Amino acid sequence: MLGEALLEISLGWRCAFSRSSSFRRAVCLAIGLLCGVGRSTLTRAILALGRKDVDWSADYRVCSRAPWDSQALFLSAMRESLKYIPLNEWCVMAYDDTRLKKTGKKIQGAQYHRDPLSPRFHPNLMYGLRFLQCSILLPLHQTAECNARGIPIAFELAPCAKKPSSKASPEKWAEYRFEQTRLNLSVQFKESLARQRRNLDDLGEAVRLLLATVDGSFCNRKCLRDIPERVAILARTRKDAKLCMPAAEGTRRLYMPECFTPQSILKDETIKFEKVRVVYGGAERELLFKRVEGVLWRSGTKTRRLTLLILAPIPYSVSPNGMKNYRDPSFLICTQTGLPSRQLIQAYLDRWQIEVNHKDEKHILGVGQAQVWSKLAISRQPALAVAAYSVLQLAALAAYGPGRGKAFAELPKWRKTQQRPSLQDLLRALRQELTDPESAINQFTSAPHGCQNMLDTAAA
């Protein structure tokens, strides 16, 4: 059953709480956030559990007063996710920032940001909170006919420094400049990356290489310099980045005077394209790429040797008999040399799963819709909802497997074959179990003290 698998994985949340009562209320509140209908608020979560006639004040205090660590909730998701990664494979993680819209002017950390959905010719602004998310990528395409799966393992508040007024004192401006360097997104990314490396070591995975895949906003000197050990970054770079080769041995030079760009390597006919077969879009496809080993980036990584990968434009057509169009090429750099090209390209293509996570979290689960303004609840409540989403995805893998089996309703006739169950399918199955009096998840949420055996197991 999906609910039993969800409760079993959520046992790992116990380490984040100092009291068992807070742990039980947090698990019940997470189930209510998943099963609630309408706006994803704390009130809807309490009503989804059928607790409209019970005192609700303690449920509201779970996120605002109870002592617990919101980021420790994701340790159980990371531990469970490692079971789906072969022992000889890398641990691939995708990083990206996202923004949650807000309206309250007393919400600490809420500011105006550039709307990423605005058109290029007219940038718009949105008022909200900025979060940094990390998702571990499960290579399910190695064992089943499906795409990779992204499981969020970190959802951290990443605020910007608040700019003072023009009439502020010099001390305020000096404090603002210091906060700019401390609250920089690149700095917070490096701190989160080092934290994930320590978490892997604590889970007994010190031998694994951690490969972080990022987009072009993280391809800068602050992110790519001083990387922790056993960590590599695969980033999308600019087509006009100035690169060079190392100078010959025996000279005092560090760099060759001749510079080149990834765009020039793409047009260089002396460097031939290589072929590789990867899984993308639910099928195995053939891609063309160029590889240049031992590249240097003076203004970015200085003397660190890089690997440059250039993916050729992919042709596509809107109709079977229509003309072929081409997508833009991709220019990638990796901070470590000697890694297989196929695995690097596959890791970059699997990074799309973090965008799927963003869509599920904001458009279906409604992360960020809860009206909270307490200093602790601002970061805790979204993290609790995202952690519940991670546990639900892992519980579906444990209960049903990676594919969309017979446990779900049949697709409409106009729908194409779907390889994986959607989030709506999982929520529908979880709601059905919540209304079943004999299900374990119903007994846990309806009992006065929850399932005592489960609480005792979590405490042990």
C-alpha positions as CSV (number, residue, x, y, z in Angstrom):
1,M,0.0,0.0,0.0
2,L,1.1,3.5,-0.8
3,G,0.3,4.8,2.7
4,E,2.3,2.1,4.5
5,A,5.4,2.8,2.4
6,L,5.0,6.6,3.0
7,L,4.8,6.1,6.8
8,E,7.8,3.7,6.7
9,I,10.0,6.2,4.9
10,S,8.8,9.1,7.1
11,L,10.2,7.3,10.1
12,G,13.5,8.9,9.2
13,W,12.0,12.3,10.1
14,R,12.3,11.4,13.8
15,C,15.9,12.6,13.9
16,A,14.8,16.2,13.1
17,F,12.5,16.5,16.1
18,S,13.3,16.8,19.8
19,R,9.8,15.5,20.8
20,S,7.8,12.6,19.5
21,S,4.6,14.6,19.7
22,S,6.0,17.2,17.3
23,F,7.2,14.4,15.0
24,R,3.7,12.9,14.8
25,R,2.0,16.2,14.2
26,A,4.4,17.1,11.4
27,V,3.8,13.7,9.7
28,C,0.0,14.2,10.0
29,L,0.3,17.7,8.7
30,A,2.4,16.6,5.7
31,I,-0.2,14.0,4.9
32,G,-2.9,16.7,5.1
33,L,-0.9,18.9,2.7
34,L,-0.8,16.1,0.2
35,C,-4.4,15.1,0.5
36,G,-6.0,18.5,0.8
37,V,-8.1,19.9,-2.0
38,G,-7.9,23.5,-3.1
39,R,-5.3,26.0,-1.9
40,S,-2.5,24.3,0.0
41,T,-2.9,26.0,3.4
42,L,-2.5,24.7,6.9
43,T,-6.3,25.0,7.4
44,R,-7.0,22.9,4.4
45,A,-4.5,20.3,5.6
46,I,-6.2,20.1,9.0
47,L,-9.6,19.7,7.4
48,A,-8.3,17.0,5.0
49,L,-7.5,14.9,8.1
50,G,-11.0,15.3,9.5
51,R,-9.9,17.3,12.5
52,K,-12.3,20.2,12.2
53,D,-13.8,19.5,15.7
54,V,-10.3,19.1,17.4
55,D,-8.1,21.8,18.8
56,W,-6.0,23.0,15.9
57,S,-3.7,25.4,17.8
58,A,-0.9,22.8,18.2
59,D,-0.9,22.1,14.5
60,Y,-0.2,25.7,13.7
61,R,2.6,25.8,16.2
62,V,4.4,22.9,14.6
63,C,6.0,25.2,12.0
64,S,6.3,28.4,14.1
65,R,7.4,27.3,17.6
66,A,8.3,23.6,17.9
67,P,12.1,23.0,17.9
68,W,13.1,21.0,14.8
69,D,15.4,21.2,11.8
70,S,13.6,21.5,8.5
71,Q,16.6,20.4,6.4
72,A,17.0,17.2,8.4
73,L,13.7,16.0,7.0
74,F,15.4,15.2,3.7
75,L,18.0,12.8,5.2
76,S,15.6,9.9,5.0
77,A,14.8,10.8,1.3
78,M,18.5,10.7,0.5
79,R,19.1,7.4,2.3
80,E,16.1,5.8,0.5
81,S,17.2,7.3,-2.9
82,L,20.6,5.7,-2.7
83,K,19.0,2.3,-3.0
84,Y,18.1,3.0,-6.6
85,I,21.6,4.1,-7.6
86,P,24.0,1.3,-8.5
87,L,27.1,1.0,-6.3
88,N,29.5,1.9,-9.1
89,E,27.6,4.9,-10.3
90,W,28.0,8.5,-9.4
91,C,25.5,10.4,-7.2
92,V,24.1,13.0,-9.6
93,M,22.3,16.0,-8.1
94,A,20.6,18.9,-9.8
95,Y,20.6,22.4,-8.4
96,D,18.3,25.3,-9.3
97,D,16.7,28.3,-7.6
98,T,13.0,28.9,-7.6
99,R,10.7,31.7,-6.4
100,L,7.4,31.5,-4.4
101,K,5.0,34.3,-4.9
102,K,3.9,36.2,-1.8
103,T,1.6,39.2,-1.0
104,G,2.2,40.0,2.6
105,K,4.5,42.9,3.3
106,K,5.6,41.7,6.7
107,I,7.0,38.4,5.5
108,Q,10.7,38.4,6.3
109,G,12.9,37.9,3.3
110,A,10.3,38.6,0.7
111,Q,11.5,41.0,-2.0
112,Y,10.9,41.9,-5.6
113,H,12.7,39.6,-8.1
114,R,12.8,39.3,-11.8
115,D,10.0,37.1,-13.0
116,P,11.6,34.2,-14.9
117,L,8.4,33.7,-17.0
118,S,8.4,37.3,-18.3
119,P,9.3,37.8,-22.0
120,R,12.9,38.7,-22.9
121,F,11.9,42.0,-24.5
122,H,10.0,43.2,-21.3
123,P,11.3,41.9,-17.9
124,N,8.6,41.9,-15.2
125,L,9.0,41.8,-11.4
126,M,7.4,39.5,-8.9
127,Y,7.2,39.8,-5.1
128,G,8.1,36.6,-3.3
129,L,10.7,34.4,-1.6
130,R,13.7,32.8,-3.2
131,F,14.6,29.1,-2.4
132,L,17.5,26.9,-3.5
133,Q,16.5,23.3,-4.3
134,C,18.6,20.2,-4.7
135,S,17.2,17.1,-6.3
136,I,19.0,13.7,-6.5
137,L,18.6,12.1,-9.9
138,L,17.7,8.4,-9.9
139,P,18.8,6.6,-13.1
140,L,15.7,4.5,-13.5
141,H,16.2,4.3,-17.2
142,Q,19.0,1.7,-16.6
143,T,16.6,-0.9,-15.3
144,A,13.2,0.1,-16.8
145,E,11.7,1.8,-19.8
146,C,11.2,5.2,-18.2
147,N,13.0,8.5,-17.6
148,A,15.1,9.4,-14.6
149,R,13.4,10.6,-11.5
150,G,14.2,13.7,-9.5
151,I,13.8,13.4,-5.7
152,P,14.2,16.7,-3.7
153,I,16.7,16.4,-0.9
154,A,17.1,20.1,0.0
155,F,14.8,23.1,-0.1
156,E,16.5,26.1,1.6
157,L,15.5,29.7,1.9
158,A,18.0,31.9,0.0
159,P,17.1,35.5,0.6
160,C,18.8,38.5,-0.9
161,A,20.4,41.4,1.0
162,K,17.9,44.2,1.6
163,K,19.1,47.5,0.0
164,P,18.9,50.5,2.4
165,S,17.5,53.8,1.4
166,S,19.6,56.5,-0.3
167,K,19.6,58.5,2.9
168,A,20.9,55.7,5.1
169,S,24.0,56.1,7.2
170,P,27.4,54.8,5.9
171,E,27.3,52.1,8.5
172,K,24.0,50.8,7.0
173,W,25.6,50.8,3.5
174,A,28.7,49.0,4.8
175,E,26.5,46.4,6.4
176,Y,24.5,46.0,3.1
177,R,27.7,45.4,1.1
178,F,28.8,42.7,3.6
179,E,25.4,41.1,3.4
180,Q,25.6,41.1,-0.4
181,T,28.6,38.8,-0.3
182,R,27.2,36.6,2.5
183,L,23.8,36.1,1.0
184,N,25.0,35.7,-2.6
185,L,23.3,32.8,-4.3
186,S,26.6,31.4,-5.5
187,V,27.9,31.4,-1.9
188,Q,24.8,29.6,-0.7
189,F,25.1,27.1,-3.4
190,K,28.7,26.2,-2.4
191,E,27.6,25.8,1.2
192,S,24.7,23.6,0.3
193,L,27.0,21.5,-2.0
194,A,29.5,21.0,0.8
195,R,26.6,20.0,3.1
196,Q,25.4,17.4,0.7
197,R,28.9,16.0,0.4
198,R,29.0,15.6,4.2
199,N,25.6,13.9,4.2
200,L,26.8,11.4,1.7
201,D,29.9,10.7,3.8
202,D,27.7,10.2,6.9
203,L,25.5,7.7,5.0
204,G,28.6,5.6,4.2
205,E,28.9,6.8,0.6
206,A,32.3,8.4,0.8
207,V,33.6,6.6,-2.3
208,R,30.9,7.9,-4.6
209,L,31.6,11.0,-6.7
210,L,29.1,13.7,-6.3
211,L,28.3,15.3,-9.7
212,A,26.2,18.5,-9.5
213,T,24.5,19.6,-12.7
214,V,23.6,23.3,-12.9
215,D,22.5,25.8,-15.4
216,G,24.3,28.9,-16.7
217,S,23.5,31.1,-13.7
218,F,25.8,29.0,-11.5
219,C,28.6,29.0,-14.1
220,N,30.8,31.7,-12.5
221,R,34.0,31.9,-10.6
222,K,32.4,31.8,-7.1
223,C,30.7,28.5,-7.8
224,L,33.5,26.7,-9.7
225,R,36.4,27.7,-7.5
226,D,37.4,25.9,-4.3
227,I,35.2,22.9,-4.9
228,P,35.1,20.3,-2.1
229,E,36.9,17.0,-2.6
230,R,35.1,14.2,-4.5
231,V,32.8,16.8,-6.0
232,A,32.5,17.7,-9.7
233,I,30.2,20.4,-11.3
234,L,28.7,20.1,-14.8
235,A,27.5,23.5,-15.9
236,R,26.2,25.0,-19.0
237,T,28.5,27.8,-20.2
238,R,28.3,30.7,-22.6
239,K,29.0,30.2,-26.2
240,D,31.4,33.2,-26.2
241,A,33.4,32.2,-23.1
242,K,37.1,32.8,-23.6
243,L,39.0,29.6,-23.1
244,C,42.5,28.5,-23.7
245,M,44.9,25.5,-23.5
246,P,47.7,25.1,-20.9
247,A,51.1,26.2,-21.9
248,A,53.8,23.7,-22.9
249,E,55.9,22.2,-20.1
250,G,59.3,23.7,-19.5
251,T,58.1,27.3,-19.9
252,R,57.1,30.0,-17.4
253,R,53.7,30.5,-19.0
254,L,50.6,29.0,-17.5
255,Y,48.2,29.7,-20.4
256,M,48.6,29.5,-24.2
257,P,48.3,33.0,-25.7
258,E,45.7,31.8,-28.3
259,C,42.1,31.8,-27.0
260,F,39.1,30.2,-28.4
261,T,35.4,30.0,-27.6
262,P,32.9,27.1,-27.5
263,Q,31.2,28.5,-30.6
264,S,34.5,28.4,-32.5
265,I,35.0,24.7,-31.5
266,L,31.5,23.9,-32.8
267,K,32.4,25.4,-36.2
268,D,35.9,23.9,-36.3
269,E,35.7,21.1,-38.9
270,T,39.1,19.7,-37.9
271,I,37.5,18.5,-34.6
272,K,35.1,15.7,-35.6
273,F,31.8,14.9,-34.0
274,E,31.4,11.7,-32.0
275,K,28.3,9.7,-31.5
276,V,26.7,8.6,-28.2
277,R,23.4,6.9,-27.4
278,V,21.5,8.3,-24.4
279,V,18.0,8.1,-23.0
280,Y,16.0,11.2,-23.5
281,G,12.3,11.8,-23.9
282,G,11.4,8.3,-22.9
283,A,13.5,6.6,-25.7
284,E,17.1,5.9,-26.5
285,R,18.4,8.4,-29.0
286,E,21.7,9.2,-30.8
287,L,23.4,12.5,-30.1
288,L,26.5,14.1,-31.8
289,F,29.0,15.9,-29.6
290,K,32.5,17.2,-29.5
291,R,34.9,16.9,-26.6
292,V,38.0,19.0,-25.7
293,E,40.0,17.8,-22.7
294,G,42.2,19.9,-20.4
295,V,40.7,23.3,-21.1
296,L,41.5,26.3,-18.9
297,W,39.3,29.3,-18.1
298,R,41.5,32.2,-16.9
299,S,38.8,34.5,-15.4
300,G,36.7,31.6,-14.0
301,T,38.7,28.6,-12.7
302,K,42.3,29.8,-13.3
303,T,44.5,26.7,-13.5
304,R,41.9,24.0,-13.0
305,R,41.7,21.6,-15.9
306,L,38.2,21.4,-17.4
307,T,36.4,19.2,-19.9
308,L,34.5,21.0,-22.7
309,L,31.5,19.2,-24.2
310,I,29.5,20.6,-27.1
311,L,26.2,19.0,-28.1
312,A,25.2,19.4,-31.7
313,P,21.7,20.9,-32.5
314,I,19.0,18.3,-32.4
315,P,16.6,18.3,-35.5
316,Y,12.9,18.0,-35.0
317,S,9.7,18.5,-37.0
318,V,6.3,19.6,-35.9
319,S,4.5,17.2,-38.3
320,P,5.7,13.9,-39.9
321,N,6.0,15.5,-43.4
322,G,7.0,19.0,-42.2
323,M,10.4,20.7,-42.6
324,K,13.1,20.0,-40.0
325,N,14.0,22.6,-37.4
326,Y,17.0,22.7,-35.1
327,R,17.3,23.4,-31.5
328,D,20.2,25.5,-30.1
329,P,23.5,23.7,-29.3
330,S,24.5,23.1,-25.7
331,F,27.9,24.1,-24.4
332,L,29.0,22.3,-21.2
333,I,32.0,22.4,-18.9
334,C,33.0,19.9,-16.2
335,T,35.4,20.7,-13.4
336,Q,36.9,17.3,-13.6
337,T,38.7,15.6,-16.5
338,G,38.7,12.0,-17.5
339,L,35.1,11.3,-16.9
340,P,33.1,9.3,-19.5
341,S,31.3,11.4,-22.0
342,R,28.2,9.3,-22.1
343,Q,27.6,9.5,-18.4
344,L,28.2,13.3,-18.4
345,I,25.8,13.9,-21.2
346,Q,23.2,11.6,-19.6
347,A,23.5,13.5,-16.3
348,Y,23.0,16.8,-18.1
349,L,19.9,15.5,-19.9
350,D,18.5,14.1,-16.7
351,R,18.7,17.5,-15.0
352,W,15.3,18.3,-16.6
353,Q,13.7,16.4,-13.7
354,I,14.3,19.3,-11.3
355,E,12.0,21.4,-13.6
356,V,9.4,18.7,-13.3
357,N,9.8,18.9,-9.5
358,H,9.2,22.7,-9.6
359,K,6.0,22.3,-11.6
360,D,4.6,19.6,-9.3
361,E,5.5,21.5,-6.2
362,K,4.1,24.9,-7.2
363,H,1.2,24.1,-9.6
364,I,-0.2,20.8,-8.0
365,L,0.9,20.8,-4.4
366,G,0.7,24.5,-4.0
367,V,4.0,25.0,-2.2
368,G,4.1,28.6,-1.0
369,Q,0.3,29.1,-0.8
370,A,0.2,28.8,3.0
371,Q,-0.3,32.1,4.7
372,V,2.5,32.1,7.2
373,W,4.5,35.0,8.3
374,S,6.4,33.7,11.4
375,K,10.2,33.8,11.1
376,L,10.5,30.1,11.5
377,A,7.4,29.1,9.5
378,I,8.5,31.1,6.4
379,S,11.2,28.5,5.7
380,R,9.8,25.5,7.5
381,Q,6.4,25.2,6.0
382,P,7.6,25.0,2.3
383,A,10.3,22.6,3.3
384,L,7.8,20.4,5.0
385,A,5.6,20.3,1.9
386,V,8.6,19.5,-0.4
387,A,9.8,16.8,2.0
388,A,6.3,15.2,1.9
389,Y,6.5,15.3,-1.9
390,S,9.9,13.5,-1.8
391,V,8.5,10.8,0.5
392,L,5.5,10.4,-1.7
393,Q,7.7,9.8,-4.8
394,L,9.8,7.3,-3.0
395,A,6.8,5.5,-1.5
396,A,5.4,5.1,-5.0
397,L,8.6,3.6,-6.2
398,A,8.6,1.1,-3.3
399,A,4.9,0.2,-3.7
400,Y,4.3,0.2,-7.4
401,G,7.8,0.3,-9.1
402,P,9.1,2.8,-11.6
403,G,6.3,2.3,-14.2
404,R,2.6,3.0,-14.3
405,G,1.1,-0.3,-13.6
406,K,-2.4,-1.6,-13.2
407,A,-2.8,0.0,-9.7
408,F,-3.9,3.2,-11.3
409,A,-6.9,4.0,-13.4
410,E,-6.7,3.6,-17.2
411,L,-5.8,6.6,-19.3
412,P,-8.3,8.2,-21.6
413,K,-8.3,7.1,-25.2
414,W,-6.9,10.4,-26.4
415,R,-3.9,10.1,-24.1
416,K,-0.7,8.6,-25.2
417,T,1.1,5.8,-23.3
418,Q,2.4,7.2,-20.0
419,Q,5.5,5.7,-18.6
420,R,5.3,6.9,-15.0
421,P,2.5,7.7,-12.7
422,S,1.8,11.4,-12.5
423,L,1.6,13.3,-9.2
424,Q,-2.2,13.5,-9.6
425,D,-2.3,9.6,-9.8
426,L,-0.4,9.3,-6.6
427,L,-2.5,11.9,-4.8
428,R,-5.7,10.2,-5.9
429,A,-4.4,6.8,-4.6
430,L,-3.3,8.4,-1.3
431,R,-6.7,10.0,-0.8
432,Q,-8.5,6.7,-1.3
433,E,-6.4,5.1,1.3
434,L,-7.0,8.0,3.7
435,T,-10.7,7.3,3.5
436,D,-10.3,3.6,4.1
437,P,-10.9,2.8,7.8
438,E,-8.6,-0.3,7.7
439,S,-5.6,1.4,6.1
440,A,-2.5,2.2,8.1
441,I,-2.4,5.8,7.1
442,N,-6.0,6.3,8.3
443,Q,-5.3,4.7,11.6
444,F,-2.2,6.9,12.1
445,T,-3.9,10.2,11.4
446,S,-7.2,9.4,13.3
447,A,-5.8,7.8,16.5
448,P,-5.3,10.1,19.5
449,H,-1.7,9.3,19.8
450,G,-1.0,7.8,16.3
451,C,0.3,4.3,15.9
452,Q,2.3,3.8,19.1
453,N,4.3,1.0,17.5
454,M,5.5,3.3,14.8
455,L,6.4,6.0,17.2
456,D,8.4,3.6,19.3
457,T,10.2,2.3,16.3
458,A,11.1,5.8,15.2
459,A,12.4,6.7,18.7
460,A,14.5,3.6,18.7
